[in-house]
Amino acid sequence: MSILSVKNVNKNFGGLKALNNVNLTVDAGTVHAIIGPNGAGKSTLLNCFIGRLEPDTGTVTFDGTSLLGIEPHEINQIGVSRVFQTPEIFGELSLVDNVMIPAFAKRDGIFTLNAWRQIKTETAIRDKAMVMLEDVGLAAKAGDIAGQLSRGDKRRLELAMCLVQDPKLLLLDEPTAGMARADTNNTIDLMKTIAQRGVTMVVIEHDMHVVFSLADKISVLAQGTVIVEDMPENIKGNPKVQEAYLGGAHL
Ligand SMILES: Nc1ncnc2c1ncn2[C@@H]1O[C@H](COP(=O)(O)OP(=O)(O)OP(=O)(O)O)[C@@H](O)[C@H]1O
């Protein structure tokens, strides 16, 4: 059953066709990877899922609700969370505070600093935040200041900030970018655990080891168009993919 459906989406930047009649279907409970060369339109497409960009034409539907014309926080509220390429965390706050903030935002609709001062002591939310930090392997650092974390840990923290919102759909933009291999493998394991819990994931990723370790289905974008959508085993040898994606090189 489809949870995210993209139909005939076009997006131009001036004279540049960043998305050219994109169609894509993500099935519930699957990991769906979007790959393609630099500038193919992957981030532009993801931004159309979270209200950061509005397509010029076409539809984006999540769980029966159109995602177009609604605010990013409302999209978040209905169950879509995104992990960014550059982690968006609160650098001066502790890890546990970082995870509590999105938990409150999810519960109360929108987050305000005044509310934060009053509710910071709520133990149920603090306990939930601690469970999420445990899940991503950061519980021992719960009281540390987030800005001082390593790059890999910052990404794990951001993942905890998404998971605390109990998302139905998790969007990950290059979740292992800049990580050493050991960190990448830990992240793959973590994402597998999240997938096993039934969270649908859309992953943009350049690292083919990550893509082929995780994906149930892969969409290949080239010059703003989905040129192939198929199972991983059918992607590697696809000449269209090799030509468009790597200029004829073998994946
Ligand atoms: N805000 C913008 N204004 C103008 N052009 C843009 C804007 N955002 C993206 N583009 C252009 O749209 C095209 C698609 O960019 P996009 O970032 O979506 O590609 P991508 O597949 O995510 O690339 P990468 O893998 O390098 O991150 C590129 O040519 C890019 O330069």
The ligand as an SDF file (V2000), in Angstrom:
LIG
                    3D

 31 33  0  0  0  0  0  0  0  0999 V2000
   16.9880   27.3460   -4.8720 N   0  0  0  0  0  0  0  0  0  0  0  0
   17.5080   27.0900   -6.0750 C   0  0  0  0  0  0  0  0  0  0  0  0
   17.6260   28.0550   -6.9990 N   0  0  0  0  0  0  0  0  0  0  0  0
   18.1380   27.7950   -8.2260 C   0  0  0  0  0  0  0  0  0  0  0  0
   18.5580   26.5810   -8.6300 N   0  0  0  0  0  0  0  0  0  0  0  0
   18.4670   25.5830   -7.7330 C   0  0  0  0  0  0  0  0  0  0  0  0
   17.9490   25.7800   -6.4180 C   0  0  0  0  0  0  0  0  0  0  0  0
   17.9780   24.5990   -5.7590 N   0  0  0  0  0  0  0  0  0  0  0  0
   18.5030   23.7010   -6.6240 C   0  0  0  0  0  0  0  0  0  0  0  0
   18.7960   24.2930   -7.7990 N   0  0  0  0  0  0  0  0  0  0  0  0
   19.3230   23.6170   -8.9860 C   0  0  0  0  0  0  0  0  0  0  0  0
   18.4180   22.5640   -9.2940 O   0  0  0  0  0  0  0  0  0  0  0  0
   19.1250   21.4140   -9.7310 C   0  0  0  0  0  0  0  0  0  0  0  0
   18.8050   20.2430   -8.8130 C   0  0  0  0  0  0  0  0  0  0  0  0
   19.4310   20.4910   -7.5590 O   0  0  0  0  0  0  0  0  0  0  0  0
   19.3190   19.5070   -6.3260 P   0  0  0  0  0  0  0  0  0  0  0  0
   20.0450   20.1250   -5.1840 O   0  0  0  0  0  0  0  0  0  0  0  0
   17.8990   19.1240   -6.0970 O   0  0  0  0  0  0  0  0  0  0  0  0
   20.1190   18.2300   -6.8630 O   0  0  0  0  0  0  0  0  0  0  0  0
   20.6300   16.9670   -6.0390 P   0  0  0  0  0  0  0  0  0  0  0  0
   20.2940   15.7760   -6.8700 O   0  0  0  0  0  0  0  0  0  0  0  0
   20.1050   16.9910   -4.6650 O   0  0  0  0  0  0  0  0  0  0  0  0
   22.1990   17.2090   -6.0530 O   0  0  0  0  0  0  0  0  0  0  0  0
   23.3290   16.7660   -4.9900 P   0  0  0  0  0  0  0  0  0  0  0  0
   23.4410   15.2800   -5.0990 O   0  0  0  0  0  0  0  0  0  0  0  0
   24.5490   17.4570   -5.5020 O   0  0  0  0  0  0  0  0  0  0  0  0
   22.9030   17.2290   -3.6280 O   0  0  0  0  0  0  0  0  0  0  0  0
   20.6030   21.7960   -9.7310 C   0  0  0  0  0  0  0  0  0  0  0  0
   20.9570   22.1910  -11.0490 O   0  0  0  0  0  0  0  0  0  0  0  0
   20.6720   22.9600   -8.7680 C   0  0  0  0  0  0  0  0  0  0  0  0
   21.7410   23.8220   -9.0890 O   0  0  0  0  0  0  0  0  0  0  0  0
  1  2  1  0
  2  3  1  0
  2  7  2  0
  3  4  2  0
  4  5  1  0
  5  6  2  0
  6  7  1  0
  6 10  1  0
  7  8  1  0
  8  9  2  0
  9 10  1  0
 10 11  1  0
 11 12  1  0
 11 30  1  0
 12 13  1  0
 13 14  1  0
 13 28  1  0
 14 15  1  0
 15 16  1  0
 16 17  2  0
 16 18  1  0
 16 19  1  0
 19 20  1  0
 20 21  2  0
 20 22  1  0
 20 23  1  0
 23 24  1  0
 24 25  2  0
 24 26  1  0
 24 27  1  0
 28 29  1  0
 28 30  1  0
 30 31  1  0
M  END
$$$$
